[in-house]
Amino acid sequence: MGILNVALIALGVAATAFGYSRARGPWGRYQALKAQDENIARYESWRGGLRDSGTTGASVAMQILRQQARNGALIAGVGIALVLVGLLLR
């Protein structure tokens, strides 16, 4: 195993850890907002009222959090790819 392999594996592990840490926080907040939104929708349907389907601050926040989690997952995916390249490169 050459120095290039070790460097790629180390860089891949670091990128995977960084991407995971970047994706974990926004994904948790997104799931909490989504659960709260679903709870409000159930309450509104139980009440018999019509729910406004327009853009809300929570829907914008959910979109931003989803994008941040996706970016972190992409960084982690690139890290995994670097580890695989480092293991397969001869």
Residue pairs with C-beta under 8 A, 6 or more apart in sequence:
4 86
4 89
5 86
5 87
5 89
6 86
7 86
8 82
8 83
8 85
8 86
8 89
9 82
9 83
9 86
9 87
11 79
11 82
11 86
12 79
12 80
12 81
12 82
12 83
12 84
12 85
12 86
13 79
13 83
14 79
15 75
15 76
15 78
15 79
15 82
16 76
16 79
16 80
16 83
17 79
18 75
18 76
18 79
19 72
19 73
19 74
19 75
19 76
19 77
19 78
19 79
20 72
20 76
21 72
22 68
22 71
22 72
22 75
23 68
23 69
23 70
23 71
23 72
23 73
23 75
23 76
24 72
26 65
26 66
26 68
26 69
26 72
27 65
27 69
27 72
29 65
30 62
30 65
30 66
30 69
33 58
33 61
33 62
33 65
34 62
36 58
37 58
37 59
37 62
40 51
41 51
44 50
44 51
45 51
